[in-house]
Amino acid sequence: GCSMSGIAQFVARDGIDTLRQWCESGYDAIQEYDRRFSEWFAVPQSIKTTSIKPSGTVSLLAGATPGMHWPESRFYIRRVRLSSTSELLAPLRAAGYPIEDAKDQPNSSVVEIPVDIGDNIRTVHEVSMWEQLALAAFLQK
């Protein structure tokens, strides 16, 4: 199946109506590809082809908010654990990122990476429960 991340950022930048249009055209394209590939491989069409799920590492690597969730804060510190022998530590240290030994895990280091979600994105504390539920209901369609 296919999933989406960064929905809160998309809505902040382009609006809910544009999201609706993109979702509808994307869904139609996915259904067409599912039909084509199912026919090509001589298998039944998929029952479920899309999802909205909380994303972890994938969304973080892309700099996107996970799934449909609004961020907890615009600014935060992302802490990443690496092996103390990782070749990534030297360039991270040279770039000025704070690095310290992990206190609870031998041979590991913790790198602190400051994150800025971006301008004009509301945090979860600024979005009403009703707006969050309305977006969840919309994405279920």
C-alpha positions in Angstrom: 0.0 0.0 0.0 0.9 3.7 -0.1 0.9 6.1 2.8 1.3 9.8 3.3 3.3 11.9 5.8 3.7 15.6 6.3 -0.1 16.2 6.0 -0.1 19.0 8.6 2.7 20.8 6.8 0.9 20.4 3.4 -2.4 21.8 4.8 -0.5 24.7 6.3 1.2 25.5 3.0 -1.5 24.6 0.4 -4.8 24.3 2.3 -7.3 21.5 2.8 -9.0 21.9 -0.6 -5.7 21.3 -2.4 -5.0 18.3 -0.2 -8.5 16.9 -1.1 -7.7 17.3 -4.8 -4.3 15.6 -4.4 -5.7 12.8 -2.3 -8.5 12.1 -4.9 -6.2 12.1 -7.9 -3.6 10.1 -6.1 -6.2 7.5 -5.0 -7.5 7.2 -8.6 -3.9 6.7 -9.8 -3.2 4.0 -7.2 -6.4 2.2 -8.1 -5.4 2.2 -11.8 -1.9 0.9 -11.1 -3.3 -1.8 -8.8 -5.7 -2.8 -11.6 -2.9 -2.9 -14.1 -0.4 -4.8 -12.0 -3.0 -7.2 -10.7 -4.1 -8.0 -14.3 -0.4 -8.3 -15.4 0.4 -10.7 -12.6 -2.9 -12.5 -12.8 -3.8 -11.9 -9.1 -6.8 -10.4 -7.5 -6.8 -6.6 -7.0 -5.7 -5.4 -3.6 -8.3 -5.0 -0.9 -6.5 -2.1 0.8 -4.1 0.2 -1.2 -3.7 3.3 1.0 -3.2 4.2 4.6 -2.4 7.1 6.9 -0.1 5.9 9.6 2.2 7.6 12.1 5.6 7.6 10.4 8.8 7.4 12.3 12.2 7.4 10.6 10.9 7.8 7.1 9.1 11.1 7.7 11.9 12.4 9.9 14.5 11.8 7.2 12.4 13.8 4.8 11.9 16.6 7.3 8.1 16.0 7.4 5.7 15.7 10.2 4.6 12.1 10.8 1.3 11.0 9.2 -1.5 13.5 9.8 -0.1 14.6 13.2 0.7 18.2 14.0 4.0 18.7 15.7 4.3 19.1 19.4 6.5 22.1 19.0 8.0 24.2 16.1 11.5 23.8 17.5 12.9 20.7 19.2 16.1 18.7 19.7 16.3 15.3 17.9 18.7 13.0 19.7 20.3 10.2 17.6 22.4 7.3 18.9 25.4 6.2 16.9 28.1 3.7 17.6 31.2 5.4 19.1 33.2 4.1 16.1 30.7 5.5 13.5 32.4 7.4 10.7 29.5 9.9 10.9 30.7 11.3 14.2 33.7 13.3 12.9 31.8 15.3 10.3 28.9 15.9 12.7 31.4 17.1 15.3 33.1 19.3 12.7 29.7 20.8 11.8 29.2 21.8 15.4 26.6 19.3 16.6 26.8 18.5 20.3 27.9 14.9 20.9 28.3 13.1 24.1 28.8 9.5 25.3 25.6 7.6 26.0 25.5 7.2 29.8 23.3 4.0 29.6 24.9 2.3 26.6 28.6 1.6 26.3 30.3 2.3 23.0 27.5 4.6 21.9 27.3 8.3 21.3 24.4 10.7 21.3 24.2 13.5 18.7 21.8 16.5 19.3 20.3 17.8 16.1 18.2 21.0 16.3 15.0 20.8 14.2 12.8 23.6 13.0 9.5 22.4 11.5 9.1 25.6 9.6 7.0 28.8 9.4 3.3 28.9 9.5 2.8 25.4 10.8 0.6 25.2 13.9 1.5 22.9 16.8 -0.9 20.3 18.2 -1.6 22.7 21.1 -3.0 25.3 18.6 -5.3 22.9 16.7 -8.7 22.1 18.3 -9.7 18.5 18.9 -12.5 19.0 16.4 -10.2 20.1 13.6 -8.0 17.1 14.3 -11.0 14.8 14.2 -12.3 16.4 11.0 -9.0 15.8 9.3 -8.9 12.2 10.5 -12.5 11.7 9.2 -11.6 13.3 5.9 -8.6 11.1 5.4 -10.6 7.9 6.1 -12.8 8.5 3.0 
